[in-house]
Amino acid sequence: MNGSFRVGSLFGIPFYVNTSWFIVLALVTFSYGTELGATFPQLGFAASFLLGLVAALLLFSSVLAHELGHSFVAMRQGIEVKSISLFLFGGLASFDRESKTPGQAFWVAIAGPLVSLGLFGLLRSVLFGFNTLSPLTAVISLLASINLILALFNLIPGLPLDGGNVLKAIVWKITGDPYKGVVFAGRVGQIFGWLAIGTGLLPVFFGYGPQLWNILIGSFLLQNAGRAAQSAQIERTLSSRTAADAITPDSPIVRSDLTLREFANQHIIGNTREWKRFLVVDETGKMIGAIAADDTKKIATSDWVRTTVVELTQPLTLETITASTSLLEALQMMERIHQNELPVADETGAIIGLFEKNTAIEILRSERETETHDTPKSAEVQVSNE
């Protein structure tokens, strides 16, 4: 993670802190420490800022509890939580996959705000037990307010906020298309981003300074909402194509009964691409191992006509995908098992080709060029201005 470092694990979830988090920690400590010192002069300088630091840490604990709310619901759905990170604008829980249904997606999205609202109610109820204002009640009151703001702000219906994910789930439920939900919620997030920037710049026209925090939040919403919509378009393209559409031409697959001479003539000599390894299949097309091109050098060329490929075949354990597997699922598997290529099998289990990650990238590039070519000039300008 760029600019982040791991500080441990929570419930088995890797926990990261971004360097930008320390900026907010310092600002909240200074701001609230100063306010406490002014409200309670008897505290003194050191105690005021120490309480300010405690309040700042408890604030981020509330953000962490919010993200754990998302994470626990996701884990109940069998989703792996890859990490939780704290950064300038709050927190982020990263999952290895999306929920399988709009209902599940809804509950993952709403869990965080519900935790924050629950903490707000709990802290407000604690305050009923105190009759006088004190530094302790001031900190509790601050935390209650922060949790309420955290819940309400995150319920704004635009990505990347939780409300945007709720909206995505609703549109997904109505249309039956998860990608339409992401695109719609992403566009709404961009609208709120522009509104935040607008309200941040508005005071300038009346002779006042800009609201920098609004501008920062608006920029954050714009960037991430646009990225979510773009990712949805990419995932839609990948989901509509299968591994059968992306098999590499002249895939490195050879029959086990070929002689080394036949192997060299048909697959090595004159081949436009120098494969270092070939998958070996039996007479039914089932994979039995692999042969390295350089291994042929171990056998005298005079013996190539009497030596078969199977004699140099080495055992190989390699994940395979079916021809009907979507490119999105194939790429997700590659990411999970750290492979850049996967054998493709038909319904009988016979290997019919090789799928490479670069092929999916080429398909995406080709699709994008086709869309650009087919887009009228006036529409092109409109798209680029978004």
C-alpha distance (Angstrom), angle and dihedral (degrees) to the residues before:
residue distance angle dihedral
M1 . . .
N2 3.78 . .
G3 3.80 111.9 .
S4 3.81 92.3 -5.8
F5 3.77 132.7 110.2
R6 3.76 131.6 -166.2
V7 3.79 117.3 -109.9
G8 3.79 99.0 178.5
S9 3.80 141.8 -72.3
L10 3.79 134.2 -65.9
F11 3.80 117.3 -157.3
G12 3.79 87.6 -20.0
I13 3.82 92.8 -50.9
P14 3.84 117.0 123.4
F15 3.81 108.9 -117.6
Y16 3.82 120.9 -150.2
V17 3.79 134.3 -175.6
N18 3.79 121.4 -155.3
T19 3.80 118.4 -141.7
S20 3.83 88.6 -121.1
W21 3.82 87.7 66.2
F22 3.80 90.0 71.6
I23 3.82 90.2 58.8
V24 3.80 91.3 58.9
L25 3.82 91.1 40.9
A26 3.81 90.1 56.3
L27 3.82 93.5 44.2
V28 3.81 94.2 49.3
T29 3.81 92.1 44.5
F30 3.82 91.9 51.0
S31 3.81 95.3 41.1
Y32 3.77 97.8 47.1
G33 3.80 93.9 35.7
T34 3.81 88.8 56.8
E35 3.81 91.4 47.4
L36 3.81 92.3 49.7
G37 3.80 90.9 48.3
A38 3.80 90.8 53.1
T39 3.83 93.8 45.9
F40 3.81 95.8 42.9
P41 3.85 108.5 29.8
Q42 3.80 90.4 173.5
L43 3.82 89.6 70.7
G44 3.78 94.6 71.1
F45 3.81 127.8 -146.4
A46 3.82 99.9 -70.0
A47 3.83 96.6 44.9
S48 3.82 92.1 46.7
F49 3.77 93.5 55.0
L50 3.79 92.8 40.9
L51 3.82 88.7 56.1
G52 3.80 88.1 45.6
L53 3.81 89.0 55.8
V54 3.81 91.3 48.0
A55 3.81 90.0 50.4
A56 3.82 90.8 49.5
L57 3.81 91.9 50.6
L58 3.81 91.4 47.3
L59 3.80 88.6 49.5
F60 3.79 90.5 56.8
S61 3.79 89.5 44.2
S62 3.79 86.2 59.7
V63 3.82 89.8 51.9
L64 3.80 88.8 49.0
A65 3.82 91.4 50.5
H66 3.81 88.2 50.9
E67 3.82 91.2 54.8
L68 3.79 91.9 44.5
G69 3.81 87.3 56.6
H70 3.81 89.3 59.9
S71 3.80 91.2 42.9
F72 3.81 98.1 51.3
V73 3.81 92.7 51.0
A74 3.82 90.3 47.3
M75 3.80 91.0 49.8
R76 3.83 89.9 51.8
Q77 3.83 86.0 58.6
G78 3.81 92.0 53.4
I79 3.81 93.4 -103.9
E80 3.80 116.4 143.0
V81 3.80 114.6 -128.4
K82 3.79 104.3 -141.1
S83 3.80 96.3 -170.4
I84 3.79 148.6 -31.2
S85 3.80 117.1 -133.4
L86 3.80 133.1 -170.9
F87 3.79 116.1 -151.5
L88 3.81 143.2 152.5
F89 3.81 96.9 -62.1
G90 3.79 98.9 38.3
G91 3.78 128.6 -85.9
L92 3.78 142.3 -30.6
A93 3.80 131.3 -158.0
S94 3.81 112.8 -157.4
F95 3.82 119.9 -152.5
D96 3.80 130.4 -164.8
R97 3.81 92.0 -132.5
E98 3.78 144.0 1.0
S99 3.80 125.5 -97.2
K100 3.80 113.9 -86.6
T101 3.81 97.2 -130.4
P102 3.82 134.9 34.7
G103 3.80 89.3 -118.5
Q104 3.79 91.8 56.5
A105 3.82 90.9 45.2
F106 3.81 89.4 52.3
W107 3.80 93.7 54.4
V108 3.80 93.6 46.9
A109 3.81 89.6 51.3
I110 3.80 97.4 45.2
A111 3.82 95.6 44.0
G112 3.82 94.6 79.9
P113 3.83 96.4 53.2
L114 3.82 90.0 43.9
V115 3.82 90.0 55.7
S116 3.81 90.4 49.4
L117 3.82 91.7 48.6
G118 3.80 89.2 48.0
L119 3.82 91.3 52.6
F120 3.81 89.8 48.1
G121 3.80 90.9 53.7
L122 3.81 92.3 45.4
L123 3.81 94.0 49.7
R124 3.80 93.3 45.6
S125 3.80 89.7 51.7
V126 3.83 89.7 51.7
L127 3.80 89.4 55.2
F128 3.83 90.6 59.9
G129 3.78 87.3 71.1
F130 3.82 92.6 62.8
N131 3.79 123.3 74.6
T132 3.79 100.0 -176.4
L133 3.79 135.4 52.3
S134 3.79 113.1 -107.2
P135 3.82 137.6 156.2
L136 3.82 88.1 -96.2
T137 3.80 94.7 52.7
A138 3.80 89.7 44.4
V139 3.82 90.9 56.5
I140 3.83 92.1 45.3
S141 3.81 90.4 49.2
L142 3.79 90.7 50.1
L143 3.81 92.0 50.8
A144 3.80 91.3 48.5
S145 3.81 90.8 52.0
I146 3.80 92.2 45.6
N147 3.80 91.9 52.9
L148 3.80 91.3 49.5
I149 3.81 91.1 49.5
L150 3.81 90.4 45.5
A151 3.81 91.1 53.8
L152 3.82 96.1 44.4
F153 3.81 94.9 43.6
N154 3.80 92.2 49.9
L155 3.81 90.5 50.4
I156 3.82 90.9 65.6
P157 3.84 100.4 122.6
G158 3.78 100.1 -119.7
L159 3.79 135.1 89.7
P160 2.97 136.4 -71.5
L161 3.82 87.7 29.7
D162 3.80 123.1 84.7
G163 3.79 90.8 -108.0
G164 3.79 87.7 58.1
N165 3.80 90.1 54.5
V166 3.82 89.2 48.9
L167 3.81 88.8 51.3
K168 3.80 89.8 47.3
A169 3.81 90.2 54.0
I170 3.82 91.6 49.1
V171 3.82 93.6 49.9
W172 3.81 88.9 44.8
K173 3.82 89.7 53.4
I174 3.82 92.4 48.7
T175 3.81 98.1 43.7
G176 3.80 100.6 28.2
D177 3.82 87.9 -131.5
P178 3.84 117.6 108.4
Y179 3.79 91.8 -166.1
K180 3.79 93.1 57.1
G181 3.79 86.6 54.3
V182 3.81 92.4 53.3
V183 3.81 93.9 45.7
F184 3.82 92.7 48.1
A185 3.81 94.4 45.9
G186 3.81 89.5 44.8
R187 3.81 91.6 54.7
V188 3.81 90.3 48.9
G189 3.81 88.8 50.1
Q190 3.80 89.7 53.7
I191 3.81 90.3 51.8
F192 3.80 90.8 53.5
G193 3.80 88.8 46.1
W194 3.80 91.4 56.3
L195 3.82 90.3 45.2
A196 3.82 90.6 53.2
I197 3.80 91.7 49.3
G198 3.81 90.1 46.3
T199 3.80 93.1 52.5
G200 3.78 88.9 46.8
L201 3.80 92.6 54.4
L202 3.83 97.2 37.9
P203 3.85 95.9 84.9
V204 3.82 89.0 59.6
F205 3.83 89.8 69.2
F206 3.81 89.5 57.0
G207 3.79 94.9 49.9
Y208 3.79 97.7 -96.5
G209 3.78 132.0 116.4
P210 3.83 120.4 -90.6
Q211 3.80 121.0 -96.9
L212 3.80 96.5 -114.5
W213 3.80 94.9 -174.1
N214 3.83 90.9 57.0
I215 3.79 90.2 49.2
L216 3.81 92.0 49.6
I217 3.81 92.6 48.9
G218 3.80 91.2 46.1
S219 3.79 91.7 50.9
F220 3.79 90.0 49.0
L221 3.82 91.7 51.3
L222 3.81 92.8 46.3
Q223 3.78 94.7 49.9
N224 3.79 97.2 45.0
A225 3.81 97.0 39.0
G226 3.80 90.1 52.3
R227 3.78 90.8 47.3
A228 3.83 91.1 50.9
A229 3.82 92.1 51.1
Q230 3.80 91.0 47.9
S231 3.81 91.7 48.7
A232 3.80 89.7 50.9
Q233 3.80 91.0 54.4
I234 3.79 90.1 50.5
E235 3.82 92.6 47.9
R236 3.80 90.7 48.5
T237 3.82 90.3 54.5
L238 3.81 92.2 46.8
S239 3.81 91.8 47.4
S240 3.80 92.0 52.9
R241 3.81 93.7 56.1
T242 3.79 128.0 65.0
A243 3.77 135.0 -146.9
A244 3.82 88.2 -104.4
D245 3.83 87.8 64.8
A246 3.78 92.1 54.5
I247 3.79 105.7 45.2
T248 3.79 111.4 140.5
P249 3.84 112.2 -112.7
D250 3.81 112.3 -111.8
S251 3.79 90.9 12.4
P252 3.84 113.3 -160.5
I253 3.81 97.3 -102.6
V254 3.81 122.6 133.3
R255 3.80 135.5 178.5
S256 3.78 116.9 -111.5
D257 3.81 93.7 -131.3
L258 3.82 95.3 60.5
T259 3.78 116.7 111.7
L260 3.78 116.4 -123.5
R261 3.80 88.3 -109.7
E262 3.82 91.2 55.7
F263 3.80 89.8 43.6
A264 3.81 91.9 53.4
N265 3.81 94.7 44.3
Q266 3.80 96.2 46.1
H267 3.80 102.6 35.6
I268 3.79 112.0 18.6
I269 3.80 112.0 29.8
G270 3.79 111.4 73.9
N271 3.79 93.9 0.7
T272 3.82 110.8 147.6
R273 3.79 90.2 -140.1
E274 3.76 124.1 47.6
W275 3.79 105.8 -135.4
K276 3.80 114.1 -164.0
R277 3.79 94.4 -163.3
F278 3.80 133.4 32.0
L279 3.78 127.7 -162.1
V280 3.79 112.4 -125.8
V281 3.82 120.3 -143.1
D282 3.80 131.7 -173.8
E283 3.81 126.9 -127.2
T284 3.83 90.6 -76.6
G285 3.80 93.1 51.3
K286 3.82 95.0 -108.3
M287 3.79 115.1 142.2
I288 3.81 114.7 -111.4
G289 3.81 101.2 170.2
A290 3.79 143.2 -61.0
I291 3.78 139.6 -80.0
A292 3.80 125.4 -149.5
A293 3.80 115.1 -135.7
D294 3.80 90.5 -134.5
D295 3.81 91.1 56.7
T296 3.78 89.2 75.3
K297 3.81 87.3 71.0
K298 3.80 88.4 68.1
I299 3.81 88.8 69.0
A300 3.79 122.7 66.0
T301 3.81 110.2 -111.9
S302 3.83 89.1 -125.3
D303 3.82 87.4 64.2
W304 3.82 96.4 48.0
V305 3.82 92.7 95.4
R306 3.81 90.4 56.2
T307 3.82 98.1 41.9
T308 3.81 121.7 78.6
V309 3.78 128.5 -150.6
V310 3.80 92.4 -114.3
E311 3.82 90.1 65.0
L312 3.81 90.5 64.3
T313 3.80 96.1 37.1
Q314 3.80 116.2 122.5
P315 3.82 123.8 -155.8
L316 3.78 113.0 -98.5
T317 3.79 131.2 -172.0
L318 3.76 108.5 -157.4
E319 3.80 131.8 159.4
T320 3.80 113.5 -118.8
I321 3.80 133.6 -161.0
T322 3.78 131.0 -152.0
A323 3.78 122.0 -112.3
S324 3.82 90.4 -112.2
T325 3.82 94.0 55.9
S326 3.80 111.2 117.7
L327 3.78 117.7 -116.6
L328 3.80 88.8 -119.5
E329 3.81 91.9 57.4
A330 3.82 90.4 44.3
L331 3.81 92.7 52.9
Q332 3.80 91.5 46.1
M333 3.81 89.2 53.2
M334 3.81 90.6 49.1
E335 3.79 89.6 52.5
R336 3.78 91.5 49.0
I337 3.81 97.2 48.9
H338 3.83 96.4 31.9
Q339 3.81 97.3 -121.5
N340 3.80 128.3 136.9
E341 3.81 95.7 -158.2
L342 3.79 136.9 38.8
P343 3.82 131.6 -169.0
V344 3.81 113.3 -120.0
A345 3.81 118.9 -139.5
D346 3.80 131.5 -167.3
E347 3.82 124.6 -131.1
T348 3.83 90.9 -78.5
G349 3.80 93.3 53.4
A350 3.81 94.4 -107.4
I351 3.80 114.2 143.2
I352 3.80 110.1 -116.2
G353 3.79 101.3 172.4
L354 3.77 149.8 -38.6
F355 3.79 127.3 -83.1
E356 3.81 117.1 -152.2
K357 3.80 128.5 -167.0
N358 3.80 91.0 -126.8
T359 3.80 89.4 59.7
A360 3.81 90.9 60.6
I361 3.80 89.6 50.4
E362 3.80 90.1 52.0
I363 3.80 90.8 50.5
L364 3.80 90.9 51.9
R365 3.80 91.0 48.6
S366 3.79 91.1 49.0
E367 3.82 92.3 48.7
R368 3.80 91.0 50.3
E369 3.81 92.8 49.2
T370 3.81 89.8 49.6
E371 3.81 91.8 50.8
T372 3.80 91.1 48.3
H373 3.80 91.5 48.1
D374 3.82 92.0 49.4
T375 3.82 94.6 45.8
P376 3.85 114.6 99.0
K377 3.80 114.7 -118.6
S378 3.81 93.6 -111.5
A379 3.81 90.7 52.5
E380 3.80 91.4 47.4
V381 3.80 90.3 60.7
Q382 3.78 91.2 48.9
V383 3.81 92.8 50.8
S384 3.80 93.6 47.7
N385 3.80 91.4 50.3
E386 3.77 92.0 58.7
